[in-house]
Amino acid sequence: MRFLLVAASLLLATPVVALTTEEAEAVVGVVEKLAAETGEGMVADAAEIFFDYDSLGTNLIPAAGFDRTSWVVAYDAVASGYMATIPQDQFDAIFAEPLAMLDGSALPDDQKAMMREHVEGLIAEAQAVREQGAVHAEAVRPLEGRLHALFFGEFGE
């Protein structure tokens, strides 16, 4: 479900400006350091949260060459670009388990239907983010493993 929230919030798309691999590397490097400090991985709409946290002491983001606006644009481009690199079958599999759990739940059918409709809407939004992020996919492709760890909470293991 965390992935759904990431995808849904990225729909507030940033301007499409070509992301470079160097910018993507800088964003991932900063987020890795901040994630190690905070215990929080990469999620959408967290660019400003990371910026505010960083401004309280470490100042990694300005040291990497970003101001608040350029950080948010680059962070969102990295997130949507990463989502675009996920193969469709793997993307679909991310949602299969939560949908199966919903179907197998003891909720009344009308509540299941409402929840399924909501989740399917989030999935459609995530798919739209993937499409928007396609322009950034090649810039983040070398960072897929690191981004997977940041998105799926495997950065502290």
Summary of the structure (lengths in Angstrom):
residues: 157
radius of gyration: 16.4
end to end distance: 20.4
largest distance: 53.3
contacts: 475
relative contact order: 0.22
helix: 74%
strand: 0%
